[in-house]
Amino acid sequence: ETGVTQSPTHLIKTRGQQVTLRCSSQSGHNTVSWYQQALGQGPQFIFQYYREEENGRGNFPPRFSGLQFPNYSSELNVNALELDDSALYLCASSLNNALDNYGYTFGSGTRLTVV
Amino acid sequence: RKEVEQDPGPFNVPEGATVAFNCTYSNSASQSFFWYRQDCRKEPKLLMSVYSSGNEDGRFTAQLNRASQYISLLIRDSKLSDSATYLCVVNPPGAGGYNKLIFGAGTRLAVHP
């Protein structure tokens, strides 16, 4: 059974650019959640995709968007990058939007630096 | 008011010490509760779930007080390897029935020889 994998591991972008981050969900999982963790803060919920549809969103502007593919992998897209978008982006997968006693297992994350 | 609040620390303790972390949450309808551990520049990893009856896993004990909306984590006999940031995590009800986790900002623990 494979875990959650994210790519790339590190990325440097210039303010105003666009970025795409990728997440492969754990085998058998059809739900993917994305979180942003700024330095010194806890992760913050961005949005969740279930069966290729966004079914929940946190307090993030529309320039944060996502996709989920038929194989349940997912992308996070951020347009018009700002310096404050510099953070660790985490992905977690689950089955049927369920949160059991084991919480979520996160991928190792993508560290985005905007300069 | 933040949805989940923790003392940021850092807590600097010698090996063998007992240390306690506290956390409060604002949404009384929250369903599930967890403690995650995060090492520097790594992803958060589940340390333990927190149950109303309290639960223990080796040197770690978690307690939940729903009436006070308060969660605690006790670490006994601290080891150098316990040095990390401990995140208090709550699962509030989602408007659309989806599940999300709300994280506190974390409490840093540094265990020294």
Interface residues (C-beta under 8 A of the other chain):
Chain A: S33 Y35 G40 Q41 G42 P43 Q44 F45 Q48 Y50 N55 G56 G58 L88 L90 S94 N97 A98 L99 N101 Y102 G103 Y104 T105 F106 G107 S108 G109 R111
Chain B: V4 Q31 S32 F34 Y36 R41 K42 E43 P44 K45 L46 S49 L87 V89 N91 G94 A95 G96 G97 Y98 N99 K100 L101 I102 F103 G104 A105 G106
